[in-house]
């Protein structure tokens, strides 16, 4: 399986992401943001976490205008799979490849810790190897992770099984660290080929570092 990882000025999780997918046996490559095309043999495109362009305007708002994003949009239209992690999720919402927006955390503090997530829907490639209501322990590290959509859009997300993950405690009960609407931690598009989440599964690949629950999440993309 071939995985391409987009790198913007300020991206800081690109090599973590590369390491994670190499651990799963994937062939990887880093794509600089000025690239204007994506190879046709790429099975998964990942927009990694970090602070694209320093997030000086609004998280992901400048990155959406990079040359690579036009190619990403075409890749999506052709059915290609895209995963946005943390700042990558923000870039995807700013690019209108995913609905909603990411606002400043409710308590205005940067959060960096492990946090539990509960699987809401596994009827998609990303979480297809996980059980509905399964609880995993995945690191979060964000200042602008407060996911927001209006009430009508929220209903559509649930109707289409686009809500993927809820923030929760170890028992699966709602525990919202940043104020996200309905404690949402990750979503996908209606076509279920674009996925975004604020937590970092690429940082949960080895038990010695606190959790290896990220492996099972990312393995969903592996070809059978």
ChimeraX attribute file (.defattr): number of C-alpha atoms within 10 A of each C-alpha:
attribute: neighborCount
match mode: 1-to-1
recipient: residues
	/A:1	15
	/A:2	17
	/A:3	23
	/A:4	22
	/A:5	24
	/A:6	24
	/A:7	25
	/A:8	23
	/A:9	13
	/A:10	13
	/A:11	19
	/A:12	16
	/A:13	23
	/A:14	22
	/A:15	16
	/A:16	17
	/A:17	25
	/A:18	21
	/A:19	17
	/A:20	21
	/A:21	24
	/A:22	14
	/A:23	12
	/A:24	15
	/A:25	12
	/A:26	16
	/A:27	15
	/A:28	19
	/A:29	16
	/A:30	16
	/A:31	20
	/A:32	15
	/A:33	17
	/A:34	13
	/A:35	15
	/A:36	14
	/A:37	15
	/A:38	15
	/A:39	10
	/A:40	9
	/A:41	10
	/A:42	17
	/A:43	18
	/A:44	20
	/A:45	25
	/A:46	25
	/A:47	28
	/A:48	29
	/A:49	30
	/A:50	24
	/A:51	21
	/A:52	25
	/A:53	17
	/A:54	16
	/A:55	16
	/A:56	11
	/A:57	9
	/A:58	18
	/A:59	29
	/A:60	26
	/A:61	18
	/A:62	17
	/A:63	26
	/A:64	20
	/A:65	14
	/A:66	15
	/A:67	15
	/A:68	21
	/A:69	21
	/A:70	16
	/A:71	16
	/A:72	24
	/A:73	16
	/A:74	13
	/A:75	20
	/A:76	17
	/A:77	13
	/A:78	10
	/A:79	12
	/A:80	18
	/A:81	22
	/A:82	28
	/A:83	23
	/A:84	27
	/A:85	26
	/A:86	31
	/A:87	32
	/A:88	30
	/A:89	32
	/A:90	32
	/A:91	30
	/A:92	30
	/A:93	22
	/A:94	22
	/A:95	20
	/A:96	14
	/A:97	20
	/A:98	20
	/A:99	20
	/A:100	18
	/A:101	19
	/A:102	24
	/A:103	19
	/A:104	19
	/A:105	19
	/A:106	15
	/A:107	12
	/A:108	11
	/A:109	12
	/A:110	14
	/A:111	17
	/A:112	12
	/A:113	10
	/A:114	18
	/A:115	19
	/A:116	23
	/A:117	31
	/A:118	25
	/A:119	22
	/A:120	22
	/A:121	22
	/A:122	21
	/A:123	16
	/A:124	18
	/A:125	19
	/A:126	26
	/A:127	21
	/A:128	17
	/A:129	17
	/A:130	18
	/A:131	14
	/A:132	16
	/A:133	15
	/A:134	15
	/A:135	23
	/A:136	25
	/A:137	22
	/A:138	22
	/A:139	21
	/A:140	23
	/A:141	19
	/A:142	22
	/A:143	21
	/A:144	25
	/A:145	30
	/A:146	23
	/A:147	27
	/A:148	19
	/A:149	16
	/A:150	9
	/A:151	10
	/A:152	8
	/A:153	13
	/A:154	17
	/A:155	13
	/A:156	13
	/A:157	19
	/A:158	14
	/A:159	11
	/A:160	13
	/A:161	19
	/A:162	24
	/A:163	24
	/A:164	26
	/A:165	26
	/A:166	27
	/A:167	27
	/A:168	23
	/A:169	17
	/A:170	15
	/A:171	12
	/A:172	17
	/A:173	14
	/A:174	17
	/A:175	17
	/A:176	21
	/A:177	18
	/A:178	25
	/A:179	18
	/A:180	22
	/A:181	16
	/A:182	15
	/A:183	20
	/A:184	26
	/A:185	28
	/A:186	24
	/A:187	27
	/A:188	25
	/A:189	18
	/A:190	15
	/A:191	12
	/A:192	18
	/A:193	18
	/A:194	25
	/A:195	26
	/A:196	28
	/A:197	24
	/A:198	27
	/A:199	31
	/A:200	22
	/A:201	25
	/A:202	27
	/A:203	23
	/A:204	24
	/A:205	24
	/A:206	14
	/A:207	9
	/A:208	8
	/A:209	9
	/A:210	14
	/A:211	18
	/A:212	19
	/A:213	19
	/A:214	21
	/A:215	19
	/A:216	19
	/A:217	20
	/A:218	21
	/A:219	17
	/A:220	17
	/A:221	21
	/A:222	17
	/A:223	8
	/A:224	4
